[in-house]
Amino acid sequence: MPYLGFAATGVTGACTCTDTKFNSLQATLHKQLSHGLQFQAAYTWSHNLDNSTAEVASTFLTPRRAQDSSNLTPEKASSALDRRQRLSFSLLYEVPWFRKSQNHALRDFLGNWEVAPIYTYESPEYYTVLSGLDSNLNNDSASDRTIVNAGGIAGTGSGVYGLDRSGNRIAPNAAASQVNRIVAYVASNPGARYIQAGPGAFANAGRNTEPTRPINNIDISIIKHLPVPGREKMRFDIAMQAFNLLNHAQFVPGSINNAQYTSTATGGVMGYVSAASPVFNNPTYVFNSNARVVQLSLKLFF
């Protein structure tokens, strides 16, 4: 006898076991401060593989539930946390203007400048393309994956419509009595890479197969050291910091210049990952542009 309250809706169960593998190679080139110049270049190649990334709804681009919870083998793929390439270059340059001047006014008020740019490139996060339907008919409300058209145009998706024996069109999300009459599905755009899998169709797409956009970013800090007259150990630092200096639009999930988790989704995530959606694979619809931010700061050292 079914448990009270679950007779109509059923119960969805998922294994909490996870298989994860992480490989990486790191290289760093560092120059210590001399003659007013210091820099560090760092490169990381890594590959993070897993068959699940989270148990809660925190990885919207990678569904937390497996397509088939009784078989996690097909789930093994690049993780939502995978960033294959990361390159960063940071530099500190003490501007030589009047730095060695014997004139205290010139040295203290026109000199003592530092410039510190940071360049970052990071490979994109990959996401799972979905059909937006219960394609495998397992009564799980989480939508299933798509059919991959190997000859289709990369990054494109298409919806489908069903046909009954008389050639009448039936929407794949129609009532069950209508869907049960479907004998074939037709792609609206047969040249697309990802084709929506209608109810009962075999979805052969893998997990995390489509990239978002990479990070390609420059930040900069310009700092003026201003001594306090008569106070040898005291100084003010007036700083201007510009994040995304070139105001290069970067519609990416997360942050472009730190590793702290940041939710930048503005809505419509399911539309972005659904092959049949008019905004499929359009990051300008779901992420913000990470527009340039400029801030001024004043610090007192004593």
C-alpha positions in Angstrom: 0.0 0.0 0.0 1.5 3.4 -0.9 2.3 5.8 1.9 -0.3 8.3 2.8 0.2 11.5 0.8 2.4 10.0 -1.9 -0.2 7.9 -3.7 -0.8 10.6 -6.4 2.6 12.2 -6.8 5.1 9.4 -6.2 8.5 9.6 -4.5 11.7 10.5 -6.2 14.9 9.0 -4.7 18.5 9.8 -5.5 21.8 8.2 -4.5 24.0 10.5 -2.5 27.2 8.7 -3.5 29.7 10.6 -5.6 32.8 9.7 -7.7 35.2 12.6 -8.1 38.7 12.9 -9.7 40.8 16.0 -9.9 44.1 16.4 -11.8 46.1 19.6 -12.1 49.4 21.1 -13.3 50.6 24.4 -11.9 53.4 26.7 -13.0 54.5 30.0 -11.4 57.1 32.6 -12.5 57.9 35.2 -9.8 60.1 38.3 -9.8 60.9 39.8 -6.4 60.7 43.6 -6.0 63.8 45.3 -7.4 64.3 48.5 -9.3 60.7 49.3 -8.6 59.3 46.3 -10.4 57.7 43.1 -9.1 55.5 40.6 -11.0 54.1 37.1 -10.8 52.7 34.9 -13.6 50.7 31.8 -12.8 49.2 29.1 -15.0 47.0 26.2 -13.9 45.8 23.4 -16.1 43.2 21.2 -14.3 40.4 18.7 -15.0 37.7 18.1 -12.4 35.6 15.0 -13.2 32.6 13.8 -11.2 29.2 12.2 -11.5 27.4 14.7 -9.3 28.4 18.1 -7.9 25.8 19.1 -5.3 22.9 17.7 -3.4 21.0 21.0 -3.2 19.8 23.5 -5.9 23.1 25.4 -6.0 24.4 24.3 -9.4 21.6 25.4 -11.7 23.7 24.9 -14.9 24.4 21.3 -13.9 21.2 19.6 -12.5 21.8 18.1 -9.1 19.7 15.0 -9.9 20.9 12.4 -12.3 18.9 11.6 -15.4 18.7 8.0 -14.2 19.4 7.8 -10.4 19.8 4.0 -10.7 22.7 4.4 -13.1 25.3 7.0 -12.4 27.9 5.8 -14.9 26.6 8.0 -17.7 26.8 11.0 -15.4 30.6 10.9 -15.3 31.7 14.1 -17.0 33.5 17.4 -16.4 32.3 18.9 -13.1 30.5 22.1 -12.7 33.6 23.1 -10.8 35.9 22.3 -13.7 38.0 25.2 -15.1 40.5 23.7 -17.6 42.8 26.7 -18.1 43.6 29.6 -15.8 46.2 32.2 -16.5 46.9 35.2 -14.3 49.6 37.9 -14.4 50.0 40.5 -11.7 52.5 43.4 -11.7 53.6 46.1 -9.2 55.4 49.1 -10.6 56.8 51.9 -8.5 56.6 54.9 -10.9 60.1 56.6 -10.9 58.9 60.2 -11.2 60.7 62.3 -8.6 61.2 59.2 -6.5 64.9 60.1 -5.8 64.4 63.8 -5.9 66.2 65.9 -3.2 63.2 68.2 -3.2 60.8 66.8 -0.5 57.8 68.6 -2.0 58.3 67.1 -5.5 59.1 63.6 -4.1 56.3 63.5 -1.6 53.5 65.2 -3.5 54.3 64.5 -7.2 56.1 61.2 -6.7 55.4 58.1 -4.7 53.0 56.4 -7.2 52.4 52.7 -7.6 50.5 51.0 -10.5 49.3 47.4 -10.0 47.4 45.7 -12.9 46.1 42.2 -12.9 45.2 40.1 -15.9 43.1 37.0 -15.7 42.0 34.4 -18.2 39.8 31.4 -17.2 38.2 28.7 -19.3 34.4 28.6 -19.2 32.1 26.6 -17.0 30.2 23.9 -18.9 26.5 23.3 -18.5 24.0 20.5 -19.2 21.6 21.1 -22.1 18.0 20.1 -21.3 14.8 19.2 -23.1 12.5 20.8 -20.6 10.4 17.6 -20.6 10.2 14.2 -18.9 11.8 12.5 -21.9 12.5 9.2 -20.2 9.0 9.0 -18.7 10.3 8.3 -15.1 7.8 10.8 -13.6 10.7 12.9 -12.2 9.8 16.6 -12.5 13.4 17.5 -13.3 13.7 17.7 -17.1 15.9 15.4 -19.1 18.6 15.9 -21.7 18.5 16.2 -25.4 19.3 14.4 -28.6 22.7 15.4 -30.1 22.8 16.0 -33.8 26.5 15.5 -34.5 26.3 17.4 -37.8 24.3 20.3 -36.3 25.6 23.9 -35.8 27.5 24.2 -32.6 25.7 26.1 -29.8 22.2 25.9 -31.4 19.1 24.1 -30.2 15.7 23.2 -31.5 12.3 22.2 -30.2 10.2 19.4 -31.7 6.6 18.7 -32.5 4.9 15.3 -32.6 2.9 13.7 -35.4 0.1 11.1 -35.0 -0.7 8.5 -37.6 -2.8 10.9 -39.6 0.0 13.5 -39.7 -1.6 15.9 -37.2 0.8 18.0 -35.1 0.9 17.4 -31.4 2.9 19.6 -28.9 5.3 17.4 -26.8 4.0 19.1 -23.6 0.3 18.4 -24.5 -2.0 16.3 -22.3 -0.9 12.6 -21.9 -3.9 11.4 -23.9 -2.6 13.5 -26.8 1.1 12.6 -26.4 0.2 8.9 -26.4 -0.9 9.3 -30.0 2.5 10.5 -31.2 4.3 8.1 -33.5 7.2 10.4 -34.5 8.9 13.7 -33.6 10.1 16.4 -36.1 12.7 18.9 -35.3 11.7 22.5 -35.9 15.3 23.2 -36.8 17.0 20.0 -38.1 20.3 21.9 -38.4 20.6 22.4 -34.7 23.2 20.6 -32.5 20.8 19.9 -29.7 17.3 18.6 -30.5 14.6 18.5 -27.8 13.8 14.9 -26.8 10.1 14.5 -26.6 8.4 12.1 -24.1 9.5 8.6 -24.9 12.4 9.7 -27.2 15.9 8.5 -26.3 18.1 11.4 -25.1 21.7 10.7 -25.9 23.3 14.0 -24.8 25.9 13.9 -22.0 26.2 16.0 -18.9 28.0 19.3 -19.1 28.7 19.4 -22.8 28.1 23.1 -23.7 30.5 25.9 -22.6 29.4 29.3 -21.2 31.8 32.2 -21.9 35.4 32.5 -20.6 36.7 35.2 -18.3 39.1 37.6 -20.0 39.6 40.4 -17.5 41.9 43.3 -16.5 41.8 45.0 -13.1 44.1 47.8 -12.0 45.0 49.7 -8.8 46.7 53.1 -8.9 48.0 54.2 -5.5 49.5 57.5 -4.3 51.5 57.4 -1.1 51.2 60.8 0.7 53.5 61.3 3.8 52.3 63.2 6.8 54.6 66.2 7.4 56.5 65.8 10.7 55.3 62.2 11.1 57.9 59.9 9.7 56.0 56.7 10.4 52.6 58.0 9.2 51.2 58.2 5.7 48.0 58.3 3.7 47.4 56.0 0.7 44.9 57.4 -1.8 43.9 54.6 -4.2 41.8 54.2 -7.3 40.8 50.6 -8.2 39.1 49.7 -11.5 37.6 46.3 -11.8 37.1 45.2 -15.5 39.1 48.2 -16.5 38.2 48.0 -20.3 34.5 47.6 -19.5 34.6 44.4 -21.6 31.1 42.8 -21.3 31.5 39.4 -19.6 28.3 37.5 -19.3 29.6 34.7 -17.1 28.3 32.8 -14.1 30.1 33.7 -10.9 32.7 36.4 -10.4 35.3 37.6 -12.9 38.0 38.5 -10.4 37.8 36.4 -7.3 37.0 32.8 -6.3 34.2 33.7 -3.9 30.9 32.2 -4.9 28.7 34.9 -6.4 25.2 34.4 -7.9 25.0 36.6 -10.9 21.9 35.0 -12.5 19.2 37.5 -13.2 16.5 34.9 -14.0 15.6 32.5 -16.8 18.3 29.9 -16.1 16.0 27.1 -17.4 15.4 29.1 -20.6 19.2 29.4 -21.1 19.8 25.7 -20.8 16.7 24.4 -22.6 17.3 23.5 -26.3 13.7 24.5 -27.3 13.8 27.9 -25.6 14.2 31.1 -27.8 16.9 32.3 -25.4 18.9 29.0 -25.4 22.6 29.5 -25.0 22.1 33.3 -24.8 24.1 34.4 -21.7 23.0 38.0 -22.1 19.6 37.0 -21.0 20.5 35.3 -17.7 23.9 36.8 -16.5 24.9 40.3 -15.8 27.7 41.9 -17.9 30.1 42.5 -15.0 30.4 46.1 -16.0 33.4 48.2 -14.9 33.4 49.2 -11.3 35.6 52.1 -10.0 36.2 52.7 -6.4 38.3 55.2 -4.4 39.8 54.6 -1.0 41.8 56.4 1.6 44.0 54.6 4.1 45.9 56.0 7.1 49.1 54.1 8.1 50.6 54.8 11.5 
